[in-house]
């Protein structure tokens, strides 16, 4: 089985699509598949090429995966025009790089949506089937955060979205909500498969708090609510910052770690509100992440309030759960039902300050419930083991390639 995978994000980038793609591809290689990945020079989210890489066509072998990096227009993860040029440049560069490659099937992961369009085009050029992986309903998701307001642009993208669903041999959905959404759009059920995000339980597992790191960050004896991930428009972290202004308990501290389009605004908001109970740090590598998660008593996951996110299932749920961190979840719908099932934490209504503060205090004060949630997180991580999900997905890919 020769798999060609197109993705705009790949390690050493540390965001959710990069991690999911890499860990799946690595497992497929272990199972005997030959996997080639077309991606760009690592630069997300600041739009600066990482040290040791160049923005040109290069090749490397990463844990058995052939990684082909193409030259693109590089822009930070903010603004419409420059990001649009970034996406378009990857579309053309990926097609050029893939023309001469030998493969049995092509995968394109979306968003960003132009990776899927490139996979679709390569499918036609190489006369090979292709699979669309849908991690977020696009362009609906950019409408939800008002990133694009031009109706003609949205209409064009929705037309291209429908063409992808029609031409793809199969569609991989990352959440049940996405699966249901595509069914309602008329995508045949025999084309759809559900393969959720999961936990890498080898990297993320329970450990003692890193006391040296606690001391360095002045968090010793604090009850730490932590967020590690992208600081984007959809995460609405300014709401959390404003809510922290209402907390008078000096022992409660919010630790925010990551990069993204909204980070500068969050730093300014912290200064404006004079928040002494908030620490904002730069992003860390996947290797460093477990040490920082170990500092957390409660792990925060939050997305802005919109019906589109009722079907969201962020990957940070699984990473935090694998480390035994009860979740304070600013999401309703599918994610809320998941953590209630185990239980693995508490959910509050997104952008509802009173509900956020109430659920936070329950988690931090009810020791018996907290202990139940610790056990629940570990069971959740066990049930959503990423290796198992990758194996099952490879079986499906093999069937679709025939």
Secondary structure as a PSIPRED ss2 file (coil, helix, strand):
# PSIPRED VFORMAT (PSIPRED V4.0)

   1 X C   1.000  0.000  0.000
   2 X E   0.000  0.000  1.000
   3 X E   0.000  0.000  1.000
   4 X E   0.000  0.000  1.000
   5 X E   0.000  0.000  1.000
   6 X E   0.000  0.000  1.000
   7 X C   1.000  0.000  0.000
   8 X C   1.000  0.000  0.000
   9 X C   1.000  0.000  0.000
  10 X C   1.000  0.000  0.000
  11 X C   1.000  0.000  0.000
  12 X C   1.000  0.000  0.000
  13 X C   1.000  0.000  0.000
  14 X C   1.000  0.000  0.000
  15 X C   1.000  0.000  0.000
  16 X H   0.000  1.000  0.000
  17 X H   0.000  1.000  0.000
  18 X H   0.000  1.000  0.000
  19 X H   0.000  1.000  0.000
  20 X H   0.000  1.000  0.000
  21 X H   0.000  1.000  0.000
  22 X H   0.000  1.000  0.000
  23 X H   0.000  1.000  0.000
  24 X H   0.000  1.000  0.000
  25 X H   0.000  1.000  0.000
  26 X H   0.000  1.000  0.000
  27 X H   0.000  1.000  0.000
  28 X H   0.000  1.000  0.000
  29 X H   0.000  1.000  0.000
  30 X H   0.000  1.000  0.000
  31 X C   1.000  0.000  0.000
  32 X C   1.000  0.000  0.000
  33 X C   1.000  0.000  0.000
  34 X E   0.000  0.000  1.000
  35 X E   0.000  0.000  1.000
  36 X E   0.000  0.000  1.000
  37 X E   0.000  0.000  1.000
  38 X E   0.000  0.000  1.000
  39 X E   0.000  0.000  1.000
  40 X E   0.000  0.000  1.000
  41 X C   1.000  0.000  0.000
  42 X C   1.000  0.000  0.000
  43 X C   1.000  0.000  0.000
  44 X C   1.000  0.000  0.000
  45 X C   1.000  0.000  0.000
  46 X C   1.000  0.000  0.000
  47 X C   1.000  0.000  0.000
  48 X C   1.000  0.000  0.000
  49 X C   1.000  0.000  0.000
  50 X C   1.000  0.000  0.000
  51 X C   1.000  0.000  0.000
  52 X C   1.000  0.000  0.000
  53 X C   1.000  0.000  0.000
  54 X C   1.000  0.000  0.000
  55 X C   1.000  0.000  0.000
  56 X C   1.000  0.000  0.000
  57 X C   1.000  0.000  0.000
  58 X E   0.000  0.000  1.000
  59 X E   0.000  0.000  1.000
  60 X E   0.000  0.000  1.000
  61 X E   0.000  0.000  1.000
  62 X E   0.000  0.000  1.000
  63 X C   1.000  0.000  0.000
  64 X C   1.000  0.000  0.000
  65 X E   0.000  0.000  1.000
  66 X E   0.000  0.000  1.000
  67 X E   0.000  0.000  1.000
  68 X E   0.000  0.000  1.000
  69 X E   0.000  0.000  1.000
  70 X E   0.000  0.000  1.000
  71 X C   1.000  0.000  0.000
  72 X C   1.000  0.000  0.000
  73 X C   1.000  0.000  0.000
  74 X C   1.000  0.000  0.000
  75 X C   1.000  0.000  0.000
  76 X C   1.000  0.000  0.000
  77 X C   1.000  0.000  0.000
  78 X C   1.000  0.000  0.000
  79 X C   1.000  0.000  0.000
  80 X C   1.000  0.000  0.000
  81 X H   0.000  1.000  0.000
  82 X H   0.000  1.000  0.000
  83 X H   0.000  1.000  0.000
  84 X H   0.000  1.000  0.000
  85 X H   0.000  1.000  0.000
  86 X H   0.000  1.000  0.000
  87 X H   0.000  1.000  0.000
  88 X H   0.000  1.000  0.000
  89 X H   0.000  1.000  0.000
  90 X H   0.000  1.000  0.000
  91 X H   0.000  1.000  0.000
  92 X H   0.000  1.000  0.000
  93 X H   0.000  1.000  0.000
  94 X H   0.000  1.000  0.000
  95 X H   0.000  1.000  0.000
  96 X H   0.000  1.000  0.000
  97 X H   0.000  1.000  0.000
  98 X H   0.000  1.000  0.000
  99 X C   1.000  0.000  0.000
 100 X C   1.000  0.000  0.000
 101 X C   1.000  0.000  0.000
 102 X C   1.000  0.000  0.000
 103 X C   1.000  0.000  0.000
 104 X C   1.000  0.000  0.000
 105 X E   0.000  0.000  1.000
 106 X E   0.000  0.000  1.000
 107 X E   0.000  0.000  1.000
 108 X E   0.000  0.000  1.000
 109 X E   0.000  0.000  1.000
 110 X E   0.000  0.000  1.000
 111 X C   1.000  0.000  0.000
 112 X C   1.000  0.000  0.000
 113 X H   0.000  1.000  0.000
 114 X H   0.000  1.000  0.000
 115 X H   0.000  1.000  0.000
 116 X H   0.000  1.000  0.000
 117 X H   0.000  1.000  0.000
 118 X H   0.000  1.000  0.000
 119 X H   0.000  1.000  0.000
 120 X H   0.000  1.000  0.000
 121 X H   0.000  1.000  0.000
 122 X H   0.000  1.000  0.000
 123 X H   0.000  1.000  0.000
 124 X H   0.000  1.000  0.000
 125 X H   0.000  1.000  0.000
 126 X H   0.000  1.000  0.000
 127 X C   1.000  0.000  0.000
 128 X C   1.000  0.000  0.000
 129 X E   0.000  0.000  1.000
 130 X E   0.000  0.000  1.000
 131 X E   0.000  0.000  1.000
 132 X E   0.000  0.000  1.000
 133 X E   0.000  0.000  1.000
 134 X E   0.000  0.000  1.000
 135 X C   1.000  0.000  0.000
 136 X C   1.000  0.000  0.000
 137 X C   1.000  0.000  0.000
 138 X C   1.000  0.000  0.000
 139 X C   1.000  0.000  0.000
 140 X H   0.000  1.000  0.000
 141 X H   0.000  1.000  0.000
 142 X H   0.000  1.000  0.000
 143 X H   0.000  1.000  0.000
 144 X H   0.000  1.000  0.000
 145 X C   1.000  0.000  0.000
 146 X C   1.000  0.000  0.000
 147 X C   1.000  0.000  0.000
 148 X C   1.000  0.000  0.000
 149 X C   1.000  0.000  0.000
 150 X C   1.000  0.000  0.000
 151 X H   0.000  1.000  0.000
 152 X H   0.000  1.000  0.000
 153 X H   0.000  1.000  0.000
 154 X H   0.000  1.000  0.000
 155 X H   0.000  1.000  0.000
 156 X H   0.000  1.000  0.000
 157 X H   0.000  1.000  0.000
 158 X H   0.000  1.000  0.000
 159 X H   0.000  1.000  0.000
 160 X H   0.000  1.000  0.000
 161 X H   0.000  1.000  0.000
 162 X H   0.000  1.000  0.000
 163 X H   0.000  1.000  0.000
 164 X H   0.000  1.000  0.000
 165 X H   0.000  1.000  0.000
 166 X H   0.000  1.000  0.000
 167 X H   0.000  1.000  0.000
 168 X C   1.000  0.000  0.000
 169 X C   1.000  0.000  0.000
 170 X E   0.000  0.000  1.000
 171 X E   0.000  0.000  1.000
 172 X E   0.000  0.000  1.000
 173 X E   0.000  0.000  1.000
 174 X C   1.000  0.000  0.000
 175 X C   1.000  0.000  0.000
 176 X H   0.000  1.000  0.000
 177 X H   0.000  1.000  0.000
 178 X H   0.000  1.000  0.000
 179 X H   0.000  1.000  0.000
 180 X H   0.000  1.000  0.000
 181 X H   0.000  1.000  0.000
 182 X H   0.000  1.000  0.000
 183 X H   0.000  1.000  0.000
 184 X H   0.000  1.000  0.000
 185 X C   1.000  0.000  0.000
 186 X C   1.000  0.000  0.000
 187 X C   1.000  0.000  0.000
 188 X C   1.000  0.000  0.000
 189 X H   0.000  1.000  0.000
 190 X H   0.000  1.000  0.000
 191 X H   0.000  1.000  0.000
 192 X E   0.000  0.000  1.000
 193 X E   0.000  0.000  1.000
 194 X E   0.000  0.000  1.000
 195 X C   1.000  0.000  0.000
 196 X C   1.000  0.000  0.000
 197 X C   1.000  0.000  0.000
 198 X C   1.000  0.000  0.000
 199 X E   0.000  0.000  1.000
 200 X C   1.000  0.000  0.000
 201 X C   1.000  0.000  0.000
 202 X C   1.000  0.000  0.000
 203 X C   1.000  0.000  0.000
 204 X C   1.000  0.000  0.000
 205 X C   1.000  0.000  0.000
 206 X C   1.000  0.000  0.000
 207 X C   1.000  0.000  0.000
 208 X C   1.000  0.000  0.000
 209 X C   1.000  0.000  0.000
 210 X C   1.000  0.000  0.000
 211 X H   0.000  1.000  0.000
 212 X H   0.000  1.000  0.000
 213 X H   0.000  1.000  0.000
 214 X H   0.000  1.000  0.000
 215 X H   0.000  1.000  0.000
 216 X H   0.000  1.000  0.000
 217 X C   1.000  0.000  0.000
 218 X C   1.000  0.000  0.000
 219 X C   1.000  0.000  0.000
 220 X C   1.000  0.000  0.000
 221 X C   1.000  0.000  0.000
 222 X C   1.000  0.000  0.000
 223 X E   0.000  0.000  1.000
 224 X E   0.000  0.000  1.000
 225 X E   0.000  0.000  1.000
 226 X E   0.000  0.000  1.000
 227 X E   0.000  0.000  1.000
 228 X E   0.000  0.000  1.000
 229 X C   1.000  0.000  0.000
 230 X C   1.000  0.000  0.000
 231 X C   1.000  0.000  0.000
 232 X C   1.000  0.000  0.000
 233 X H   0.000  1.000  0.000
 234 X H   0.000  1.000  0.000
 235 X H   0.000  1.000  0.000
 236 X C   1.000  0.000  0.000
 237 X H   0.000  1.000  0.000
 238 X H   0.000  1.000  0.000
 239 X H   0.000  1.000  0.000
 240 X H   0.000  1.000  0.000
 241 X H   0.000  1.000  0.000
 242 X H   0.000  1.000  0.000
 243 X H   0.000  1.000  0.000
 244 X H   0.000  1.000  0.000
 245 X C   1.000  0.000  0.000
 246 X C   1.000  0.000  0.000
 247 X C   1.000  0.000  0.000
 248 X C   1.000  0.000  0.000
 249 X C   1.000  0.000  0.000
 250 X C   1.000  0.000  0.000
 251 X C   1.000  0.000  0.000
 252 X E   0.000  0.000  1.000
 253 X E   0.000  0.000  1.000
 254 X E   0.000  0.000  1.000
 255 X E   0.000  0.000  1.000
 256 X E   0.000  0.000  1.000
 257 X E   0.000  0.000  1.000
 258 X C   1.000  0.000  0.000
 259 X C   1.000  0.000  0.000
 260 X C   1.000  0.000  0.000
 261 X C   1.000  0.000  0.000
 262 X C   1.000  0.000  0.000
 263 X H   0.000  1.000  0.000
 264 X H   0.000  1.000  0.000
 265 X H   0.000  1.000  0.000
 266 X H   0.000  1.000  0.000
 267 X H   0.000  1.000  0.000
 268 X H   0.000  1.000  0.000
 269 X H   0.000  1.000  0.000
 270 X H   0.000  1.000  0.000
 271 X H   0.000  1.000  0.000
 272 X H   0.000  1.000  0.000
 273 X H   0.000  1.000  0.000
 274 X C   1.000  0.000  0.000
 275 X C   1.000  0.000  0.000
 276 X C   1.000  0.000  0.000
 277 X C   1.000  0.000  0.000
 278 X E   0.000  0.000  1.000
 279 X E   0.000  0.000  1.000
 280 X E   0.000  0.000  1.000
 281 X E   0.000  0.000  1.000
 282 X C   1.000  0.000  0.000
 283 X C   1.000  0.000  0.000
 284 X C   1.000  0.000  0.000
 285 X C   1.000  0.000  0.000
 286 X H   0.000  1.000  0.000
 287 X H   0.000  1.000  0.000
 288 X H   0.000  1.000  0.000
 289 X H   0.000  1.000  0.000
 290 X H   0.000  1.000  0.000
 291 X H   0.000  1.000  0.000
 292 X H   0.000  1.000  0.000
 293 X H   0.000  1.000  0.000
 294 X C   1.000  0.000  0.000
 295 X C   1.000  0.000  0.000
 296 X C   1.000  0.000  0.000
 297 X C   1.000  0.000  0.000
 298 X E   0.000  0.000  1.000
 299 X E   0.000  0.000  1.000
 300 X E   0.000  0.000  1.000
 301 X E   0.000  0.000  1.000
 302 X E   0.000  0.000  1.000
 303 X C   1.000  0.000  0.000
 304 X C   1.000  0.000  0.000
 305 X C   1.000  0.000  0.000
 306 X C   1.000  0.000  0.000
 307 X H   0.000  1.000  0.000
 308 X H   0.000  1.000  0.000
 309 X H   0.000  1.000  0.000
 310 X H   0.000  1.000  0.000
 311 X H   0.000  1.000  0.000
 312 X C   1.000  0.000  0.000
 313 X C   1.000  0.000  0.000
 314 X C   1.000  0.000  0.000
 315 X C   1.000  0.000  0.000
 316 X H   0.000  1.000  0.000
 317 X H   0.000  1.000  0.000
 318 X H   0.000  1.000  0.000
 319 X H   0.000  1.000  0.000
 320 X H   0.000  1.000  0.000
 321 X H   0.000  1.000  0.000
 322 X H   0.000  1.000  0.000
 323 X C   1.000  0.000  0.000
 324 X C   1.000  0.000  0.000
 325 X C   1.000  0.000  0.000
 326 X E   0.000  0.000  1.000
 327 X E   0.000  0.000  1.000
 328 X E   0.000  0.000  1.000
 329 X E   0.000  0.000  1.000
 330 X E   0.000  0.000  1.000
 331 X C   1.000  0.000  0.000
 332 X C   1.000  0.000  0.000
 333 X C   1.000  0.000  0.000
 334 X H   0.000  1.000  0.000
 335 X H   0.000  1.000  0.000
 336 X H   0.000  1.000  0.000
 337 X H   0.000  1.000  0.000
 338 X H   0.000  1.000  0.000
 339 X H   0.000  1.000  0.000
 340 X H   0.000  1.000  0.000
 341 X H   0.000  1.000  0.000
 342 X H   0.000  1.000  0.000
 343 X C   1.000  0.000  0.000
 344 X C   1.000  0.000  0.000
 345 X E   0.000  0.000  1.000
 346 X E   0.000  0.000  1.000
 347 X E   0.000  0.000  1.000
 348 X C   1.000  0.000  0.000
 349 X C   1.000  0.000  0.000
 350 X C   1.000  0.000  0.000
 351 X C   1.000  0.000  0.000
 352 X C   1.000  0.000  0.000
 353 X H   0.000  1.000  0.000
 354 X H   0.000  1.000  0.000
 355 X H   0.000  1.000  0.000
 356 X H   0.000  1.000  0.000
 357 X H   0.000  1.000  0.000
 358 X H   0.000  1.000  0.000
 359 X H   0.000  1.000  0.000
 360 X H   0.000  1.000  0.000
 361 X H   0.000  1.000  0.000
 362 X H   0.000  1.000  0.000
 363 X H   0.000  1.000  0.000
 364 X H   0.000  1.000  0.000
 365 X H   0.000  1.000  0.000
 366 X C   1.000  0.000  0.000
 367 X H   0.000  1.000  0.000
 368 X H   0.000  1.000  0.000
 369 X H   0.000  1.000  0.000
 370 X H   0.000  1.000  0.000
 371 X H   0.000  1.000  0.000
 372 X H   0.000  1.000  0.000
 373 X H   0.000  1.000  0.000
 374 X H   0.000  1.000  0.000
 375 X H   0.000  1.000  0.000
 376 X H   0.000  1.000  0.000
 377 X H   0.000  1.000  0.000
 378 X H   0.000  1.000  0.000
 379 X H   0.000  1.000  0.000
 380 X H   0.000  1.000  0.000
 381 X H   0.000  1.000  0.000
 382 X H   0.000  1.000  0.000
 383 X H   0.000  1.000  0.000
 384 X C   1.000  0.000  0.000
 385 X E   0.000  0.000  1.000
 386 X H   0.000  1.000  0.000
 387 X H   0.000  1.000  0.000
 388 X H   0.000  1.000  0.000
 389 X H   0.000  1.000  0.000
 390 X H   0.000  1.000  0.000
 391 X H   0.000  1.000  0.000
 392 X H   0.000  1.000  0.000
 393 X H   0.000  1.000  0.000
 394 X H   0.000  1.000  0.000
 395 X H   0.000  1.000  0.000
 396 X H   0.000  1.000  0.000
 397 X H   0.000  1.000  0.000
 398 X H   0.000  1.000  0.000
 399 X H   0.000  1.000  0.000
 400 X H   0.000  1.000  0.000
 401 X H   0.000  1.000  0.000
 402 X C   1.000  0.000  0.000
